[in-house]
Amino acid sequence: MTETITANYLGMTLQVDALDNENLAYFGHCARHEFHLQKCDGCGLIRYPVGTGCAWCASGNFTWTPVESKGEVHSYTEVAHAIQPAFKPYVPYHVLVVDLDTQKGAPSVHEALRVFGNLVTPDGVLAPPEMVARVGIGSRVRMVFTDIADGLAIPQWTIDEDAKQSGDVWRYPET
Ligand SMILES: [Zn+2]
């Protein structure tokens, strides 16, 4: 039987409950630095976030599938005032919503697998201000994992230095 996973991350308690089978499996893959999502056995669509049923066909049957974790920033929030005191040394930091390349434009042209995460350095630490200042809507990013505890890692995003970056990444106008 799988145990509850509990860990501390920058002053927050993170917990995945013993009965939350889907999230235990998801974070189990993340702990091995592998990104797997649920592919519906009914309609074949991959879904995110993790859940018990398919949002499109309601099937409860799925198969964990490795997904290439690269994409483009769909939207972002730049946090200037830390809500959690432990985040204070890291402001400003980014919360990114990233469109994965996998399944982009399906099942309709406006949809994508949109995966949340912070912008981090390649080794998984919240990004410094000069890195935050480079990233906006349209930036190419790749996933990295921040190890939190035994059996728990958080998927995050870093700049994909190997990708061709758009010359006109959109950012909020600076004042
Ligand atoms: Zn389905």
Residues whose N, C-alpha, C, O or C-beta is under 5 A from the ligand:
A	BS01	ZN	C40 G42 C43 G44 C54 W56 C57 A58 S59
